[in-house]
Amino acid sequence: MGDQGQGKTAYRSMVETAFAQSVPLSAQFEITYRCNHLCTFCYNSPTGQRELRTPQIFDILKKVSDFGVLYLTLTGGEPLCHRDFYKIAGEVRRLGMALRIYSNGYLMSDPKVVEKIMALKPLEVEISLHGARPESHEALTKIKGSFDKTVQAIELLSRAGQKVNLKCPITRHNQDELFEVRKIADKYGYYVTFDPVITPKDDGDTGPLSLRPDDAFFTRYWEEDYIKLHDGRLPPRANHCAPEGTEAVCGAARTGFTLDPYGNMFPCVAFRRKIGNLLEIDKIEDIWGDSPVLAQVRGLGVDARDKLNKREDGKYFTFCMGVAETQLGDPLAIYPQAETNARAVRQAYELLKIEDESGKKSA
């Protein structure tokens, strides 16, 4: 038990050091925008350019590995829709990087596909589950039968012993099914992450925001449901990509970066300010330290934290500069989703404090 605790401390220390020194430990590679679903809230915005050929992807993977990245996530679109997915994933492993796969799970409903996935020894597979019923899941995917295939994939991966993290973006279609979604996760021994923020598309289209739950839901979710859904854990009061107490609001341009199917590099998956194209540089080091885009984004992360610290409810915000810029044109602007969530989280903590003080008086 002591060794496990030391391991967690060592890992946390590594993450905090990487954050402070802007050393990226992970990267996310959108290897294709092709997909077998038609999700109405998908943030991808294909430009019509020709996507990278497999040899070009291999060249970029080598540069990412040489830069010292430890964890690489293959995503899309649907990464398994790339005709050379297994070759690309195999190259990630050959280069010594840990592999994560973000998928809708549809193609993993085939036992032969799961067998190929297991041969890659991925660190983790993340699958999106959009509801506890076909009606709610498929209202978002627009593909009949996709719910059953996704659940089948989850079952097959569980049988194979693969670590899976389920992700459920909360929408008006599934907001009343979260406990049922949790039951599906529990059935197969998996953890499910509920995402309460629906974002615009990368091109600024705000259409997906119409899928947001109503404000009354958020009050109930943060005050009552969150703790029950997360085994007693309190609501988060910081972004998951920023260690507590750090000077910046998030890890954009610090602990990781994102690559699109054209080879373009961005500070993170949500913050789409182009840093450069990896086909046009010899080494990532050539731009990571000197890029004016990265320097500006790192500075904005500090400015955002300072701005939130001045707000009475600032410590309750999980804030994304990328969403702010895409939605409102300003990376420091307070967008409605963040404000709604912060208000509800604050109310939840105040309610918990009242209950705690009441309990102490009774005792």
Summary of the structure (lengths in Angstrom):
residues: 363
radius of gyration: 20.6
end to end distance: 33.3
largest distance: 68.9
contacts: 1169
relative contact order: 0.12
helix: 47%
strand: 12%
